[in-house]
Amino acid sequence: MVACVLRYNILTLYRYTNFHLGSGMKDSILPLGKLPPQLAAQLLNQIPQLDPRVILGPGVGLDCAVLDFGETCLVMKSDPITFVTKDIGWYAVQICANDIATTGAQPRWFLTTLLLPEGKTTPEMVLLINQQVAQTCQEKGISVIGGHTEITYGLDRPILVGTMIGEVAKSDLVTPKNAQPGNKLLLSKGIPIEGTAIIAKEFPERLSSILNEAELKSAVNAIYDPGISVLRDAQLAVKAGQVTAMHDPTEGGLASALWELAEACGHTLIIQQQHISISLISQKICNFFQLNPMATIASGALLLAVEAKDSQTICNELIRHGIPCSEIGFIEAGSAVVYSEEGSNRLQLPRPERDEITRLFENP
């Protein structure tokens, strides 16, 4: 069934491309990373929903699909790991679990599709990746229930696609569509944690000119400390107060996540960038490579919309458990747009066309 739906989507996109896209765009070569926002929205809008049990289907700013199973909901998400090769099994579980966490659900089941490079794959590599997946899932109480592994023509590195399924009581379901005017916006940890770690792992020689040995080690270790998992952040937040929406900033960084949340809920987001935490090491790395930290891949931070009366309580609860959290803005009635506010001045926050980090892989 899934294969049929995917085939339908691809054919539909092909049939309608010439009609919807201008002649200059339809023949252009797309850059690395996610699809441009307009093209992604067009693709998602062409997918039909045939089953009334689909509570939440594909859409901009929606981290997961949600199916109605009576008193509970099944929450599902697929994600590829493409920028990282080391610890790829561990990484895949964390990233997929993050998306499940944004709905208030508990990750339960995991499937993997592992594509391995021709001429480079050894039994040791396969067993190591499998061990990483199994161990990480065991630590989080997740069952590995299936998948597929093959050696694939044309690859120069392993690619791991994970599909995570979670479960949540229907009454506890959280979706980005439920963020409302008057809500406060919170951000856990800071940005861009994942971008910092990826760059430090992939380009240590170039960074040695601006970071000492201890700083470089700290940057590489950022995926573990403060960490790219937001599962605990989400679980603590929903217990501490009324959370109306959560979103996981990944490709395109926090700026993309804010725009996606605005589109999902249909309201205006106002942020104060001075309240967004960026570590000194992350700032050094972004400055060196001339990257905008707001648009750099940012797993590890959790964006939340919460009832105003519970904002400080939720912040305090996360901080009490060693997770930094700050209020970075609010939601007001209006169109789906994001503004950056400083004093009495408001400027529209630029929406990234793609993640800043992709430029480094095009021109290493």
N, C-alpha and C positions, 0 to 999 in steps of 0.2 A: 504493500500500500504506500509506504513512504517513497519507494522508488518511483511509483506511478505519479505521485504528487510532484516530486522533483522534476521528472521528465515533463510534466505538464507545465510547470513554472518556466523551465528553460525554453520550451517551444512558444509559450505565450510571450515571453520577453522578446524572442526573436521576431515573432509576427508583428509586435507592436512597436519595435524599436524605431523603424523608419518613420512611423507616424508621429511619435512623441518627441524624438530627439532631432535637434537641428542638424543640418548637413555637416556643419563643422565638428559636431560632437560625435556623431554616430560612427565615424571612421577613426576617431582618435584612440590612441593607446592609453589605457588607464594605468596610473602609477601604483606602486606597492601599497599594501594596506587595505583597509576597508574600502568599499565602494564609496564614491562621492555621495554626500547626503541626498541630493536630489534623485540620483539614479537608484540609490537604495530604497528610498521612499516609493519610487515608481514601481520597482520590482515587488515590494511588499504589498502594494495596493492591488496588484494583479492576482494575488493568491486567493482563491475562493475558500470559504469556510462551509463545509458540507455537514458537519456534525454539531448538533445543538449543545453537546457536552463541552465544546470548546469555550471556556470562559475567557481566555486570553490567547489570541493567536499571534501571528507575526505582526510587528509594528515597530516604528521608531521609538527608541527609549524603553522598550520592553525587554527585560533581561531573559525572561522565560516564557514558555507556553504553559498554560494551566488548563487542566481537564477536570470536569465535575465528576466525582465518584461518590456521590451521595453526601454523607456527613464530612467526608474528607475530599481534598483535591490532590491530584498528582501534578507535580511541577517538573518540567523537563527543559533541559538545555544542552546544546552541543557547542563545542568550542575547539578550534585547532590550536596547537602550540607550534608556532612557525619561526619565531625569532630566537628561541632558546634551544640548545641541544643538550647541554649538561643537565642532569636531574630532570629530564623531560617527563618521566612518569610521575614524579612527585608534583611537578609543576601543573600537569594536566588535571590532577585531582583537585588541587587548590583552586585553580581558576574556575573550574566547573562548579565546585561547591560554593564559591562566592556568589555566583548568579542565583543558585538555589536559595541561598541565605537571604537575598533581597526580597523574597516573597514571605519571609517568616517561616519558611519550611525547613525541615530537617533532611539533609541529603541521605538517601537510603541505598540506591542502587547505581552501579556504574558500568558502562560498556566502553570499550576502546576499539578504535581502528588505527592500527600501527602500520605505517608505510615506511619501508626501510630501503636504503640506497643500494643499488646494484653495484657489485664489486667491492663493497666496503663493509658489508654486514657479516658479523661473526656470531656464533652461538652465544658467546659471552655478552655481546651487546644486547641481544634479544632477551637473555635471561636477566640482565641487569635492569633493563627498562621494565620488564614484567615485575621484578621484585620491588622496584620503586612504587609501581601502581598498587601492588598487593599490600605492601607495608603501610603506605599512606592511607589507603582505604580502611585498613584494619584499625589504625589509630583513630579514625573518625567514625567508626562504627558503620562503615559503608560496605555493602556486598558487591563484589565484582561478578556480574551475571552473564557476560558474553562479550562478543566483539569479533574482530578479524585482524589477522597479521599477514603481511606479504612483503616480499622484496619487489620494489617497483622501479620500472625503467625511468630514467631521466632525473632521478633525485640525487642530490649530493650530500644529503643529511637526513636523519630520521624526521618524520612528520607524525605527530600523534594527535588524533581527533578523539576527544572524549565526549560521551553523552551521559549526563547525570540526571537521575530521576529522584525527586524528593517528595515528601508527603507533609501536608499541613491540614489541620481542621479548617473547614470552610469559614468558620467565624473568625479565624486568626489570619486569613490570607491578607497579604499586603501587596498592592500593585501601584506602579507609578501613576496610574490614572486617577488615584484617589487623593493626590496632593491638592490642597485647597487654598484659596486666598486667606491670608492671616497666619498660615503655617510659617514656622521658622525653618531655616535651612541649616543643618549641622554637617560638619565634616570630621570624620575620625582620622587620627594619625596626621597625614599630610601628603604632599605631592612632590615630585613624582617618584614614588618608591620603586615601582617595577622598572621604570625607565632608568633610574639610577643604577640598579643592579645589572640590567642588561648591558648598558654601555660600559660599565666597569669590567664586566666579564669579557666582552667582545673586543674592547679597545684599551687594554691596560697599558700598553706601551705608550700610546699617545697621552694618556692621562698622567703618566709618571712625571710629566713636566709641571703639573699643577697640584698634584696630590702626593703627600708623603706615603710611606708604606702603610702606616696605620690607617690613614684616610682611605686609601685604595681598598684595603681589606674590609673596612667598614662599609664601603659602597657596594662591594661584591656581596657582602653578607646581609644587605638590606632586605633581600627576599625572605630572610629568616628573622631579622631584627631591624626595624619594627615588624617586618613580615608582610607578605602579600595576601594573607588570609583575612577575610572580614567576617567569617562565620561567627566568631565570638562577639565581635562588635555588634552584629545584628541581633544575636540572641539576647545580649544584655540590654540593648536599646528597647526591644519590644516588651521586655519584662518591666522596664523602669517607667514607661509612659506611653502615651498614644502616638504611635508612629503611623503616619498616613501613607508614606512612600519611601522606598529605598532604591538606590541605583548604584551600580558598580562601575566606577570610571576606569575604562580600559583604553583601547585605542582611541586616539584623539584627546586623551587626558580629561581633566576636570572640565575644561571648556566644552568639549563635545558632550560630556555627561549632563551638564547643565542645560544645554540646548535640547538634548534628547528628553530630559525630564519635562522641560517646558512644553514640548510638543505632545508628550504622552498625556499630560494633565490638562493642556489647553489654557494655561495661565502664564502670567508674566513673572519671571524670576529676577530678583534684585540681589546682587552680591556686593560685599565689601572685600576687595582683594587683599587689603592689609590684614585681614583676619585669617587668611589662608596660610597654613604653615608650610614652609619650604625649608628643609634643613640646609645648613651652610655648605655641606658637601654636595648636595643636589644642585644648589645654586651655582657652585663653582663649575660643576660638570656642564650644566646648561649654558652658562656664560661662555665656556671654552669652545663648545661646539655650536654656539649661537642658536640654541634651541629655546623656544618658549616653554617654560615649565608648565604653564596652564594647558598646553596642547600636547604634552608628552605622556605616553602610556603610564597609567597611574594606579594599577591594581595595588591594593593595600589600604587605600582610602575608601571610606564608605560615605556616600552622600545620602543624607536623610532629610525628609520633610516631616516635621512633628508639630503637634498642637503647641501653640505658643506657651500655654500654661505649664507644659511639661518639658520645655526646652532645657532649662537649667538643671532640672532633675536628671534628665537623660545624660547630659554632659557630665554631671558630677558622678553618675554611676559608672560611666566608662572610665573616667579618670581614676576613680577609686580602685578599679581593676587594672590599672596600669596602661590604659589606652587613651592617649591624648584625644581630646575632642573640643571643638570650638564652634560657636555660632557664626556663620559666614554670610547670612542674609535672610531673606524672607520672600514670600509669595504674595502677589497682589492680583486683583482682577485685571484682565486685559488680554491681549493677544499673546500667542506663544512666542515670546521673545525673551532674551536675557540681557540685562543691563548691569554694568559695573558702576557702582555709586561711590563717590568720594565727596564728602560734605554735601553741598546742594547740587553737585554736578552728576549727571548720568550720561554714560556713553554706552552704546550697544556693544556687547562683548562679541568680538569676532568669532565666527564659527569655523573651526578648522575643517579644511577639505580632506585632510588626512593627518596621521600622526607625525609629529616632528621627527621621531626617531627613524622613520623610513628613509630619510635623506642620507643618513649615515651608512645604510646598507646599499644604497645606490652608488654612493661615492665613498667607499671605505678608505 
